[in-house]
Amino acid sequence: MKYDESVAWLDGFQQFGMKLGLDRMQILLMHLNHPENELKCIHVAGTNGKGSVCRYLLSILHNAGYTVGMYTSPHLETIRERFIINQNLITKKEFTQLIGTIKDALDTPALQDLNPTYFEICTALAFLYFKEKAIDYALIEVGLGGRFDATNVIMPLASIITNISLDHQHVLGDTIEEIAGEKAGIIKSNIPVITMAAQPALDIISSVAKKNHAPIFLVKDDDTTVLQRDLNGQIILFKGELKSYHLETKEIGLYQEKNLACVMKTIEVLQMQGLYIPDESIEQGVQSMVHPGRMKIIHKNPFIICDGAHNQAGISLLKKSIQALFPEKKVILIFGALSDKNVKEMLKELHSIAKSIIITQAQINRAMNAEAIKNLLPKKYNEQQVTMTQTIKEAISKGLQQAKPTDIILITGSLYTIGEAIMYFKKKKRR
């Protein structure tokens, strides 16, 4: 297959939707000679912050001289973003070859009726890729939940559960406690757990850790102090078990303070396991980390900001970041979300900062259509304040027409929405 053909072949598995469970994954990996067993992994679950935590860890460990793989989802522009070693995306040739390996396995009589999901094939590809490249460490982000997620076939060095809030209730449960129980499913016997979860989720995580004799390391509010924050980044003091650090990050979102504390707690756990990570690697790693799509300023005059917040908790933190960093500016909101999200609550969070809203939808089947989003808007908006568009490109065009140089255009609601926005501006720059 050529690269485009391999992507199309993988996309064909979207038809099987999302099916939680480990049986298919274990059968597929058995036929691939269990590449996951060759990897030293750090497993990252949680409702929000997983991507930032993975990227900080990647940057720090890479700066310390290690070869580090990172498997995350979803992607913004290309499927290749899901499979990174150090700072490099998997090449088209490597991706195509590995898809060929998996396709050959699935074409054998024993696996012809397996029907794995899209995410399961991606996960198997990540394990194969990292094994072939003989990396030192692999950062593996959970796709959904934890207990029955395809990634939960690994025996990690450490398990991270960032935080717990309401999301994917139709799959994970209607309460914080139920969701915490699913995410705590990544906890393994005697493997340390790092979490910044709050009550009542923390009780569930602590209970599961205790049953598994897994030492638990809690991220506390007083672990960090923000010394400086502006549009160029933040300086954060982290007070750890071993020592304190002054950390400079280019990331501007208020939520990165807690994410960074979780990362530093994990670094300390790895150091206690004997991993050599010098101070300068920590400082340089934090300073050089860039997370596309998280409070990213992609245009000025007016400011256009992309943030991939896609649930109520994420949107609430985004709103606080906007209010803190742009207190006097009026916000034009470009919003597109997936149909399985609690869009009504997300819009409730945003309505207090948006003077107008442009509703849009990403070009994927799971996107909620603009009319459905409009019907969920808070009553404060009148017809003059609401614009409906069918594409991200059209939404950006409308936003620029409405905005004054002193305004902000905020694009959010899903990673797919901001992914298309980022691609649009990249293409525009190349012209």
Protein Blocks (a to p, Z undefined) as FASTA:
>chain_A
ZZklmmmmmmmmmmnopaedjklmmmmmmmnopmmlmpccdddedjehklmmmmmmmmmm
mmnopacdddddddfkbmklmpcghjaccdfklmmmmmmmmmmmmmpmklmmnopafklm
mmmmmmmmmmmnopabdcdddfbhjlmgmklmcccfbdcdfbdcdehklmnopbfklmmm
mmmmmpcghiacddfbdcfklmmmmmmmmmnopacddddfklpccfbdcfkbccdddddf
kbccddddfbfbfklmmmmmmmmmmmmmmmmnopacdfklmmmmmmmpccehiapafbgh
iaddddfbfbfklmmmmmmmmmmmmmmbccdddddddfkbcfklmmmmmmmmmmbdcddd
ddbfklccfklmmmmpcfkbcfklpccdfbfklmmmmmmmmpcfkbccddehiaklmmmm
mmmmmmmmmZZ
